[in-house]
Amino acid sequence: MKKTLHVEGMMCCHCEARVKKALEALPAVDEAVVSHEAGTAIVTLNAEVSDADLKKAVEDQDYKVTGIE
């Protein structure tokens, strides 16, 4: 299963790395593909993860999640 998070505040590849690391630290996340240019994080999951948990992981890094699809 994949989910796309729309993230505001990422400015560079270092921002991408912080978001990627935070998301991939969640046990059900296999991979996170993050783009500061697109403002997205596409997460591949191996089990169900609540949108709230995904949002918290990103927002704990001081970025804003504006939507999850």
N, C-alpha and C positions, 0 to 999 in steps of 0.2 A: 504494500500500500504506500502511496505517496501523498504528501501534503505540501502545499506551497504557502509559505509565510511571506507576507509583504512587510518589509522592515524599513523603517526610516532611520536616518542618522549615520549610516555607514558611508565613510568617505574614501576608503582606500583598502588595499589588500590586507592590511593589519586588522582592520575592522572585520573583514570577511573571516579571517582566521579566528578571531575571538568568538564570533557567532558560531562558526563551524565547530570549534572545540566545545562550546557550551552545549550545543545540540547533540553532538556525538557522545557526550558524557552521559546522556540519558540511556538507560539499558535497552530500550526497544528500538533505538535509532541505529540503523546499519550505516547510513551515509547521509551527509548533509552537503549539498552543492549550493554555495553561497555566492551571490554576485552583488557587489556594491553598485555597479552600473545599472543593473535592472532593479535593484532594491528588493531582491527576493532570496529566500532560502528554501530550496526544494529538498524535503526530507524523505528518505526511504525508511520505512518502518517494518519491523518483523513481528510486531505485536501492537495492540491498540495503545495509543497515548492520547491523553486528553489534550484538547486545544489549550486549555489553561496551563498545563505543564510545559508545553512547547513555548507558549507566550512568556511564562515566567523565566524559563532558561535564557531567552533572548533579552528580556527586559532587565534581568539581573546584571547584564553586561552594559546597561545604560543605552540600549537602543529601543525604539518604539515599534511594536507590532501593530499594524493598522488593519490587518485582515488575515484570515487563514482559509484556504480552499482545500 
